[in-house]
Amino acid sequence: MSQPPSQQPPQGGFGAPQEPPQGTPQPPQPQDQPPQAPSPQDQQPPAQSSQDQSPQGQPSSGAQPPQPPQAPAPAPAGPPPAQPPGGPAYGYPQAPPSPPGQPGYGYPQAPGQAPGQPSGPYGQQPPGQAPGPYGQQPTVGYGGYGQPAPGGYGQPQPGPYGQPTQPYGYPQQQYPGAPAPGGPGGPGAPGGSGGAFKGRTGILAAAAVAVVLLVGAGAWYVVSDSGDEPKKKPVAGASNDPKAPETPSASPTVDEGDGSGDGRETNDDLNAGRKPGEAQVAWLQKNDVDLPRNGAEVHGPWFVGDTIVKAMYRGISGYGVADGKQKWTLALPADVCSTPNSATADGKIVIGIKSSTTDRADCSVLQMIDLNTGKAGWKSTVKKNGAWDMLSDIGLAISGDTVTVGRTSYSSAYRVSDGKELFATSTGTCKNFAFAGGPKLIAAGSCRTDDVKNPQHQIQELNPVTGKPKWTYKPPRGWEVKKVYSVSPLVVSLDNREKKQWSIAAFTDSGKLRSQMIPAKNDTVTANCGSAFAIFGQKLEGCSGVVADADTFYIATKPGTGSARTNKVIAFDLNTGKPKWTVDAPAERVVRPLRLEGGNVLLYLEPRYDKAGAILTLPASGGATSVLLQHPEGTNRIENGFYSNVVLYEGGRSFIVSKRVSASNDKEELEQTTALVFSK
């Protein structure tokens, strides 16, 4: 292995150079097993400054397409619902599916389509690629996660300011394994029983295929090829034209057994027959909104004091966390089209709504709402900056008192408290198109280039008031920023569509490359991202199934298939990118990380056909899992019935909230469970 040239890692991709796979391609391996890869070889790249750093190297190819989950032998709860085709692959934009398919990591795309999907350590091979170790790998080149081919991280794309091949944020086919809309355990995390992280909109499969990384300053591990997990597909029904905005309302508390409760599960008492040690059903909510033919996405939830807030279709409502009773509701003039992950510290949020109720409406209207009271504040229309300023889809993020609006090759920011515009798109050759908020404001940008297939992206931390960058990092050309898993510490996923590779990288507070995650051989890590199908907008935040603290990144592996399917949690050292420890899920069960609490990692133990789910705790230092809240067997059918969900644990309660409501007809639509809450 040769030493990378001074001041620059070897060209070709994140990571150290590695030898090409030996032998001829092998047939697909059973049980969704990732291809075997050569052992990683570390190589020390030169240290890079925090300004415009650009490690080079590419990820290697990935694992093979996921096999559809098989129902366990005798399934007491009955066979699982039919699963729809896999989600879109990471990458190029595609036509949206009739009912939206599962988008893959990054940009959404039509289900089942995989062109341009990366292969390699973090994922399975896209459909259509020849089977074999690492799938069809590019010619030998320097690479981290899997063999990277020349052309590293992130060249901008043509279009105003290097619009990402397909204007910034254009939905792209996701590489099997790349993050996809609606991840487990967080906003957009699909649920349901069956597939790995059942129902999740996309799986960030990081099969460590020949993960060769330069572990040190500037080391890059390439993760690629992640396969979307099939899930139950919503059925488009012939619903009547929706009436003027009806706002959602919550179902009152479920009675505990005296038959007088008014929970909407017919006359059943959901707590009847509850066994010792099992949680009780605090409340259950069903849809009561007449929706359009293809259903509607559920935005949120957000917690403000003792209120949980959700937005759907043309309304937003707040409910009591203890009993589910509606506290307030606000009707909106048009569809909700974009929302940020979090609200301000004082409970205010800015959402995007359509400019009208017509088919040609764009997502250009901003509405501030106080989530404490449900009262609407200022309202403003985003100004369009030329023909390339696509406002059909926008991405919103809040940091401090600032809300950013990202889309195609433009962006703008407003003060949440009064709606004043704070800053807008830079006039330079690089323009930010998407943001992640929270304690820091992180921006993803694209720079003008003359080669659409070799984009140049950048990552920046911005001052949320002025928009001025605190630091800038540029990955090697060809690599594009896809998702931000954590803002503090900063952990980002990137991919190279041409090479079909994907990588997870950590950065220091000053914007220097800290490490790249290096899964062990044959491990395929998964994460789910996003919650909506966007054509010209990209949302950097919103991934679930991933958790990070100051020194460690926690993520689960992709489950196998069949009745004995299970997985494990891996903790990566953010300073080296190497695994610290792994912990297996309970036998024949699947877990996904939710968040950190009291020095422990909270996990959601997904339900099976014959077993209820639960909230588990796992010491941040590794060790055995223990049950924090055991869900009752009596509601296993309901818990398993969500098409897609987000699971949260707050204040001693677990909340399972649907991320989309869709049915074949109006009657079924009004029977859709939208929330199920358990308490001790």
Secondary structure as GFF3:
##gff-version 3
##sequence-region A 1 680
A	DSSP	beta_strand	51	53	.	.	.	ID=ss1
A	DSSP	beta_strand	62	63	.	.	.	ID=ss2
A	DSSP	beta_strand	120	124	.	.	.	ID=ss3
A	DSSP	beta_strand	206	207	.	.	.	ID=ss4
A	DSSP	beta_strand	280	286	.	.	.	ID=ss5
A	DSSP	beta_strand	296	304	.	.	.	ID=ss6
A	DSSP	beta_strand	307	312	.	.	.	ID=ss7
A	DSSP	beta_strand	315	320	.	.	.	ID=ss8
A	DSSP	beta_strand	326	331	.	.	.	ID=ss9
A	DSSP	beta_strand	336	338	.	.	.	ID=ss10
A	DSSP	beta_strand	348	353	.	.	.	ID=ss11
A	DSSP	beta_strand	365	370	.	.	.	ID=ss12
A	DSSP	beta_strand	375	381	.	.	.	ID=ss13
A	DSSP	beta_strand	395	399	.	.	.	ID=ss14
A	DSSP	beta_strand	402	407	.	.	.	ID=ss15
A	DSSP	beta_strand	410	415	.	.	.	ID=ss16
A	DSSP	beta_strand	421	424	.	.	.	ID=ss17
A	DSSP	beta_strand	430	436	.	.	.	ID=ss18
A	DSSP	beta_strand	441	447	.	.	.	ID=ss19
A	DSSP	beta_strand	456	462	.	.	.	ID=ss20
A	DSSP	beta_strand	469	473	.	.	.	ID=ss21
A	DSSP	beta_strand	480	486	.	.	.	ID=ss22
A	DSSP	beta_strand	490	496	.	.	.	ID=ss23
A	DSSP	beta_strand	501	507	.	.	.	ID=ss24
A	DSSP	beta_strand	513	516	.	.	.	ID=ss25
A	DSSP	beta_strand	524	526	.	.	.	ID=ss26
A	DSSP	beta_strand	546	548	.	.	.	ID=ss27
A	DSSP	beta_strand	552	557	.	.	.	ID=ss28
A	DSSP	beta_strand	568	573	.	.	.	ID=ss29
A	DSSP	beta_strand	579	584	.	.	.	ID=ss30
A	DSSP	beta_strand	591	597	.	.	.	ID=ss31
A	DSSP	beta_strand	600	605	.	.	.	ID=ss32
A	DSSP	beta_strand	614	619	.	.	.	ID=ss33
A	DSSP	beta_strand	626	630	.	.	.	ID=ss34
A	DSSP	three_ten_helix	633	635	.	.	.	ID=ss35
A	DSSP	alpha_helix	636	640	.	.	.	ID=ss36
A	DSSP	beta_strand	645	650	.	.	.	ID=ss37
A	DSSP	beta_strand	653	658	.	.	.	ID=ss38
A	DSSP	beta_strand	660	661	.	.	.	ID=ss39
A	DSSP	alpha_helix	666	669	.	.	.	ID=ss40
A	DSSP	beta_strand	673	679	.	.	.	ID=ss41
###
